[in-house]
Amino acid sequence: MRASLIMIIITAVSICLFIPDTVSLPSETDYTNAPEESETCDSETEMLPALSENTNVQTDEASYADIVLEEAFKAIRADYHTFISETIKDEPTNDIDSQTDDGNTQEDRSIQNNQIGSDVSSETAHENSVSESTETQASQPEAANSGNNISWESEYTYCPEISCGINDCSIVSVYIHDSSQTLQMTLHDYVTGVVASEMPIYFGTEAIRAQAIAARTYAIYKIISGQDSSEHTGIYLCDATSHCCAYTPKSSSYDKWGESGSSIIQTAEAAVYDTENKVITYNGSCICAVWHSSSVNQTKNAKDVWGSPIAYLCSVPTSEKDRRASGHGVGMSQYGADDMAAQGFLAEEILQHYYTDCIVSQLR
């Protein structure tokens, strides 16, 4: 376009240069004879004839040059306007193309952002779901225990570790009076046989767990303190209630309980697994965790029964519906523990109630 415009200008100039000298250009308009402003035409189209009437006689001679120049400048103006129009037209087209490209890019970015946003939303939703699930799980125990005034934190009471050289995997010796034999077994198996024999298996789960912790603690206390018997010197555990506590091995469960034997052992062992290596401690040591069947209103002080005070074996209130006292009355009441379990108390809470100022610790 620019080349065409330049060629037209060159052509026009060439024509002007080669016009004969005899042909003169039109003279300047004599504005002295021009019509008054009142006679001015309303439009440029009407004014053109008036201007030509005021030209010199050389108008006929100069008409050829005028026509050539006029046509040349018309062509130049037309080309110029065409050039400007196309330039302006090109610019919006470029803008539109640019916008279209940008639009496509923005659309692609929008899709990408939507995908990222969707992923983030999914993750956020997942996180919110996980967060709501956690809060729901945390609130459920509170709701379940609210009627019993039990704090949710109580289930997660700090449980310090202690080391006494014995745990559930340790091998212990147990003297069996009926056969006058000494059996070797793990502490786990011994405690399972004690729980099955000492507490009714239909008691509440938390009561049975409390019994498992108490039985494990009492066995370790006897071993560490070296409490044996003239009937089995050097052996600290047996199956006699007069000296230790009742014990039934798994192999004898059917002979003792018949078809219910397997279920009784399984229930007892589940409680032992649930409380694995947990013991009751006072000042960092396993206690003499004695228990009895039932009490009325209050348990008894150790001093009142055996003549010597024991700091953690004090009289505490107990609730046992329609029961009469059975046993020595010191330490944990089994029926009282079952009543507390029915109210929603946990095994650790039951033990801390019956053994004054004691805590549940974990064996290493």
C-alpha positions, 0 to 999 in steps of 0.5 A: 500500500505504501509503495502504491501511494508513493508511485501515485505521488511520483506520477502526479509530480511527473505530470506537473513537470511535463505540462507545457509552459503555455499552460498557466495555472489558474490565478488566485481567487479574487476574494474582493469580488467574492459574494458577501457572507450573506450570499455564501452558499449553504454547502461546498458543492454549491460554492464550487461553481461560484469560485470558478466564475471568478477565475481568469480567462486562462481557465480553459488553458489551465483546465487540463492541468487542473483536471490532472492535478485534481484527479491525481490528488483525488487518487492520492486522498483515496489511496491515503484514506484506503491506507488509513482505513486498512491500517485501522482495520488491521489494528483491531483485527490484530487486537481481536486475534490477540484477544482471541489467542488470549481468550483461548489461553484464558480459557485454557487457564480457566479450565486448568484453574478449575481443575486445580480448584476442583482438586483443592476443593476435593482435598479441602472437602476431604480434609473437612470430611476427615476433620468432621469425622475426627470431631465426631469421633471425639464427641461420641465418647463425650455424648456416650459418657455424659449421662455418667459424668465421665470425662472423655480425657479419662480414657487417655489418662497419662500412663507412665512406663515402669520396668520391673523385669517382668511383663506379659511375655515373661515365663512364670512358675505356677504350682497346681495343688491337685496334681502337686505339679509346677507348670511353666507358662507366660504371665499372660496365660496365668493372668487369663486363667485367674480372670476366668476363675475369679470374676463372673464372665457375664460382668461388664467388659470394663469390670473384667478389664479391671480384674485383669489389671489387678490380677497381673499387678498382684502376681508381679507384686508376689514375685518381686516381694518373694511371697512363697509358701511352705507348700511350694517354696521358691514358687510364688504363684499357685491356684489356691485361694487361701494363698494366692488366687483361683486359677484354671488352665486353658486345658482344664476349662471344659472339665470345669465349665463344660461347653461354656469353658471355651467362651469363658477363656476367650472372654478372659483372654480378650480382657488380658490382651486389651490391658496388655502389660498394664499394672496398678502402681503407687509411687512407681511400684506395683501394689498388693492389688487384692480384691473381694467379691462384694461390700455394702456401702463401704470397703474396708481399711487394710489395717482393720482386717490385717492389723497393718495400714497400707496407704492405698488400701483404704475404705472407699464408698461402693455401690452394689445393688441388693448385695451382701458383703462377701470376702475380706472387704479390702481393695476392689469389690468385684460386684462394685466394679461391675456396677461402675462398668454398667454406669460407663466407668472405664477400667482405669477409673474403677481401679483408681476408685478402689486403690487410693492415690494409685495410677495405671502404668505400663510395663516395659 
